[in-house]
Amino acid sequence: ERVSEALAQVIDKVREFSEPQLKMMVSFANFLKSLEGGQ
């Protein structure tokens, strides 16, 4: 299965993140998902 270009860019960036940054990223992703689900 081919990874979308947007996802590939995200993966490329998060490889360099520290653990606190990754945790923040996960929290933000969950926040965006909750907004999407709330509509």
PyMOL Python script that loads the backbone (N, CA, C, O; Angstrom):
from pymol import cmd

cmd.read_pdbstr("""\
ATOM      1  N   GLU A   1       0.855  -1.199   0.000  1.00  0.00           N
ATOM      2  CA  GLU A   1       0.000   0.000   0.000  1.00  0.00           C
ATOM      3  C   GLU A   1       0.889   1.246   0.000  1.00  0.00           C
ATOM      4  O   GLU A   1       1.788   1.378   0.830  1.00  0.00           O
ATOM      5  N   ARG A   2       0.627   2.146  -0.933  1.00  0.00           N
ATOM      6  CA  ARG A   2       1.452   3.346  -1.058  1.00  0.00           C
ATOM      7  C   ARG A   2       1.068   4.380  -0.001  1.00  0.00           C
ATOM      8  O   ARG A   2      -0.109   4.659   0.224  1.00  0.00           O
ATOM      9  N   VAL A   3       2.077   4.928   0.628  1.00  0.00           N
ATOM     10  CA  VAL A   3       1.849   5.985   1.611  1.00  0.00           C
ATOM     11  C   VAL A   3       1.618   7.300   0.869  1.00  0.00           C
ATOM     12  O   VAL A   3       2.345   7.629  -0.069  1.00  0.00           O
ATOM     13  N   SER A   4       0.608   8.041   1.292  1.00  0.00           N
ATOM     14  CA  SER A   4       0.333   9.330   0.650  1.00  0.00           C
ATOM     15  C   SER A   4       1.513  10.283   0.843  1.00  0.00           C
ATOM     16  O   SER A   4       2.289  10.156   1.790  1.00  0.00           O
ATOM     17  N   GLU A   5       1.626  11.232  -0.074  1.00  0.00           N
ATOM     18  CA  GLU A   5       2.746  12.175  -0.022  1.00  0.00           C
ATOM     19  C   GLU A   5       2.726  12.986   1.274  1.00  0.00           C
ATOM     20  O   GLU A   5       3.769  13.222   1.883  1.00  0.00           O
ATOM     21  N   ALA A   6       1.539  13.406   1.686  1.00  0.00           N
ATOM     22  CA  ALA A   6       1.412  14.196   2.917  1.00  0.00           C
ATOM     23  C   ALA A   6       1.900  13.393   4.120  1.00  0.00           C
ATOM     24  O   ALA A   6       2.633  13.903   4.968  1.00  0.00           O
ATOM     25  N   LEU A   7       1.481  12.127   4.180  1.00  0.00           N
ATOM     26  CA  LEU A   7       1.882  11.275   5.300  1.00  0.00           C
ATOM     27  C   LEU A   7       3.388  11.026   5.277  1.00  0.00           C
ATOM     28  O   LEU A   7       4.040  11.021   6.321  1.00  0.00           O
ATOM     29  N   ALA A   8       3.929  10.821   4.088  1.00  0.00           N
ATOM     30  CA  ALA A   8       5.374  10.610   3.948  1.00  0.00           C
ATOM     31  C   ALA A   8       6.150  11.821   4.468  1.00  0.00           C
ATOM     32  O   ALA A   8       7.189  11.664   5.109  1.00  0.00           O
ATOM     33  N   GLN A   9       5.648  13.024   4.195  1.00  0.00           N
ATOM     34  CA  GLN A   9       6.299  14.250   4.671  1.00  0.00           C
ATOM     35  C   GLN A   9       6.247  14.332   6.193  1.00  0.00           C
ATOM     36  O   GLN A   9       7.225  14.718   6.834  1.00  0.00           O
ATOM     37  N   VAL A  10       5.112  13.969   6.763  1.00  0.00           N
ATOM     38  CA  VAL A  10       4.963  13.982   8.224  1.00  0.00           C
ATOM     39  C   VAL A  10       5.941  12.999   8.859  1.00  0.00           C
ATOM     40  O   VAL A  10       6.646  13.337   9.810  1.00  0.00           O
ATOM     41  N   ILE A  11       5.978  11.782   8.326  1.00  0.00           N
ATOM     42  CA  ILE A  11       6.879  10.757   8.859  1.00  0.00           C
ATOM     43  C   ILE A  11       8.325  11.240   8.804  1.00  0.00           C
ATOM     44  O   ILE A  11       9.089  11.046   9.750  1.00  0.00           O
ATOM     45  N   ASP A  12       8.691  11.867   7.696  1.00  0.00           N
ATOM     46  CA  ASP A  12      10.039  12.386   7.521  1.00  0.00           C
ATOM     47  C   ASP A  12      10.378  13.410   8.603  1.00  0.00           C
ATOM     48  O   ASP A  12      11.488  13.410   9.135  1.00  0.00           O
ATOM     49  N   LYS A  13       9.423  14.278   8.925  1.00  0.00           N
ATOM     50  CA  LYS A  13       9.654  15.325   9.923  1.00  0.00           C
ATOM     51  C   LYS A  13       9.706  14.753  11.341  1.00  0.00           C
ATOM     52  O   LYS A  13      10.582  15.119  12.125  1.00  0.00           O
ATOM     53  N   VAL A  14       8.773  13.856  11.673  1.00  0.00           N
ATOM     54  CA  VAL A  14       8.689  13.383  13.062  1.00  0.00           C
ATOM     55  C   VAL A  14       9.845  12.468  13.441  1.00  0.00           C
ATOM     56  O   VAL A  14      10.095  12.250  14.627  1.00  0.00           O
ATOM     57  N   ARG A  15      10.546  11.937  12.464  1.00  0.00           N
ATOM     58  CA  ARG A  15      11.736  11.122  12.760  1.00  0.00           C
ATOM     59  C   ARG A  15      12.747  11.896  13.590  1.00  0.00           C
ATOM     60  O   ARG A  15      13.492  11.310  14.375  1.00  0.00           O
ATOM     61  N   GLU A  16      12.773  13.213  13.414  1.00  0.00           N
ATOM     62  CA  GLU A  16      13.759  14.051  14.107  1.00  0.00           C
ATOM     63  C   GLU A  16      13.238  14.604  15.432  1.00  0.00           C
ATOM     64  O   GLU A  16      13.971  15.286  16.148  1.00  0.00           O
ATOM     65  N   PHE A  17      11.990  14.318  15.759  1.00  0.00           N
ATOM     66  CA  PHE A  17      11.387  14.867  16.973  1.00  0.00           C
ATOM     67  C   PHE A  17      11.920  14.192  18.228  1.00  0.00           C
ATOM     68  O   PHE A  17      12.286  13.017  18.219  1.00  0.00           O
ATOM     69  N   SER A  18      11.954  14.966  19.305  1.00  0.00           N
ATOM     70  CA  SER A  18      12.235  14.408  20.620  1.00  0.00           C
ATOM     71  C   SER A  18      10.937  13.814  21.167  1.00  0.00           C
ATOM     72  O   SER A  18       9.863  14.050  20.615  1.00  0.00           O
ATOM     73  N   GLU A  19      11.036  13.053  22.242  1.00  0.00           N
ATOM     74  CA  GLU A  19       9.845  12.413  22.801  1.00  0.00           C
ATOM     75  C   GLU A  19       8.772  13.419  23.223  1.00  0.00           C
ATOM     76  O   GLU A  19       7.597  13.199  22.929  1.00  0.00           O
ATOM     77  N   PRO A  20       9.135  14.528  23.910  1.00  0.00           N
ATOM     78  CA  PRO A  20       8.095  15.513  24.249  1.00  0.00           C
ATOM     79  C   PRO A  20       7.392  16.072  23.012  1.00  0.00           C
ATOM     80  O   PRO A  20       6.183  16.303  23.033  1.00  0.00           O
ATOM     81  N   GLN A  21       8.153  16.288  21.932  1.00  0.00           N
ATOM     82  CA  GLN A  21       7.545  16.785  20.694  1.00  0.00           C
ATOM     83  C   GLN A  21       6.587  15.749  20.115  1.00  0.00           C
ATOM     84  O   GLN A  21       5.508  16.096  19.636  1.00  0.00           O
ATOM     85  N   LEU A  22       6.982  14.480  20.159  1.00  0.00           N
ATOM     86  CA  LEU A  22       6.119  13.410  19.655  1.00  0.00           C
ATOM     87  C   LEU A  22       4.822  13.336  20.455  1.00  0.00           C
ATOM     88  O   LEU A  22       3.742  13.164  19.889  1.00  0.00           O
ATOM     89  N   LYS A  23       4.938  13.466  21.778  1.00  0.00           N
ATOM     90  CA  LYS A  23       3.746  13.426  22.628  1.00  0.00           C
ATOM     91  C   LYS A  23       2.817  14.590  22.309  1.00  0.00           C
ATOM     92  O   LYS A  23       1.597  14.429  22.284  1.00  0.00           O
ATOM     93  N   MET A  24       3.394  15.758  22.065  1.00  0.00           N
ATOM     94  CA  MET A  24       2.605  16.930  21.699  1.00  0.00           C
ATOM     95  C   MET A  24       1.896  16.696  20.365  1.00  0.00           C
ATOM     96  O   MET A  24       0.734  17.061  20.189  1.00  0.00           O
ATOM     97  N   MET A  25       2.619  16.084  19.437  1.00  0.00           N
ATOM     98  CA  MET A  25       2.078  15.773  18.111  1.00  0.00           C
ATOM     99  C   MET A  25       0.886  14.815  18.219  1.00  0.00           C
ATOM    100  O   MET A  25      -0.133  15.005  17.554  1.00  0.00           O
ATOM    101  N   VAL A  26       1.023  13.787  19.061  1.00  0.00           N
ATOM    102  CA  VAL A  26      -0.067  12.827  19.263  1.00  0.00           C
ATOM    103  C   VAL A  26      -1.276  13.525  19.881  1.00  0.00           C
ATOM    104  O   VAL A  26      -2.411  13.283  19.469  1.00  0.00           O
ATOM    105  N   SER A  27      -1.037  14.386  20.863  1.00  0.00           N
ATOM    106  CA  SER A  27      -2.129  15.135  21.486  1.00  0.00           C
ATOM    107  C   SER A  27      -2.843  16.005  20.466  1.00  0.00           C
ATOM    108  O   SER A  27      -4.071  16.089  20.465  1.00  0.00           O
ATOM    109  N   PHE A  28      -2.073  16.652  19.597  1.00  0.00           N
ATOM    110  CA  PHE A  28      -2.640  17.509  18.565  1.00  0.00           C
ATOM    111  C   PHE A  28      -3.446  16.687  17.560  1.00  0.00           C
ATOM    112  O   PHE A  28      -4.527  17.098  17.139  1.00  0.00           O
ATOM    113  N   ALA A  29      -2.918  15.534  17.181  1.00  0.00           N
ATOM    114  CA  ALA A  29      -3.628  14.646  16.254  1.00  0.00           C
ATOM    115  C   ALA A  29      -4.958  14.195  16.859  1.00  0.00           C
ATOM    116  O   ALA A  29      -5.978  14.162  16.170  1.00  0.00           O
ATOM    117  N   ASN A  30      -4.944  13.851  18.143  1.00  0.00           N
ATOM    118  CA  ASN A  30      -6.179  13.453  18.822  1.00  0.00           C
ATOM    119  C   ASN A  30      -7.171  14.607  18.887  1.00  0.00           C
ATOM    120  O   ASN A  30      -8.378  14.410  18.744  1.00  0.00           O
ATOM    121  N   PHE A  31      -6.655  15.809  19.104  1.00  0.00           N
ATOM    122  CA  PHE A  31      -7.490  17.010  19.126  1.00  0.00           C
ATOM    123  C   PHE A  31      -8.170  17.213  17.773  1.00  0.00           C
ATOM    124  O   PHE A  31      -9.376  17.452  17.713  1.00  0.00           O
ATOM    125  N   LEU A  32      -7.399  17.118  16.689  1.00  0.00           N
ATOM    126  CA  LEU A  32      -7.963  17.278  15.345  1.00  0.00           C
ATOM    127  C   LEU A  32      -9.021  16.215  15.066  1.00  0.00           C
ATOM    128  O   LEU A  32     -10.054  16.495  14.457  1.00  0.00           O
ATOM    129  N   LYS A  33      -8.752  14.997  15.516  1.00  0.00           N
ATOM    130  CA  LYS A  33      -9.695  13.905  15.312  1.00  0.00           C
ATOM    131  C   LYS A  33     -10.994  14.164  16.071  1.00  0.00           C
ATOM    132  O   LYS A  33     -12.080  13.873  15.570  1.00  0.00           O
ATOM    133  N   SER A  34     -10.878  14.709  17.278  1.00  0.00           N
ATOM    134  CA  SER A  34     -12.073  14.992  18.077  1.00  0.00           C
ATOM    135  C   SER A  34     -12.914  16.089  17.428  1.00  0.00           C
ATOM    136  O   SER A  34     -14.142  16.060  17.502  1.00  0.00           O
ATOM    137  N   LEU A  35     -12.249  17.056  16.790  1.00  0.00           N
ATOM    138  CA  LEU A  35     -12.979  18.100  16.067  1.00  0.00           C
ATOM    139  C   LEU A  35     -13.744  17.506  14.897  1.00  0.00           C
ATOM    140  O   LEU A  35     -14.909  17.833  14.672  1.00  0.00           O
ATOM    141  N   GLU A  36     -13.078  16.628  14.153  1.00  0.00           N
ATOM    142  CA  GLU A  36     -13.677  15.983  12.996  1.00  0.00           C
ATOM    143  C   GLU A  36     -14.886  15.153  13.411  1.00  0.00           C
ATOM    144  O   GLU A  36     -15.916  15.154  12.737  1.00  0.00           O
ATOM    145  N   GLY A  37     -14.746  14.443  14.532  1.00  0.00           N
ATOM    146  CA  GLY A  37     -15.822  13.592  15.014  1.00  0.00           C
ATOM    147  C   GLY A  37     -16.991  14.380  15.573  1.00  0.00           C
ATOM    148  O   GLY A  37     -18.113  13.878  15.636  1.00  0.00           O
ATOM    149  N   GLY A  38     -16.726  15.616  15.978  1.00  0.00           N
ATOM    150  CA  GLY A  38     -17.755  16.431  16.610  1.00  0.00           C
ATOM    151  C   GLY A  38     -18.706  17.104  15.646  1.00  0.00           C
ATOM    152  O   GLY A  38     -19.700  17.694  16.069  1.00  0.00           O
ATOM    153  N   GLN A  39     -18.424  17.029  14.373  1.00  0.00           N
ATOM    154  CA  GLN A  39     -19.260  17.719  13.383  1.00  0.00           C
ATOM    155  C   GLN A  39     -20.505  16.926  13.022  1.00  0.00           C
ATOM    156  O   GLN A  39     -21.306  17.374  12.203  1.00  0.00           O
TER     157      GLN A  39
END
""", "prot")
cmd.dss("prot")
cmd.show_as("cartoon", "prot")
cmd.util.cbc("prot")
cmd.orient("prot")
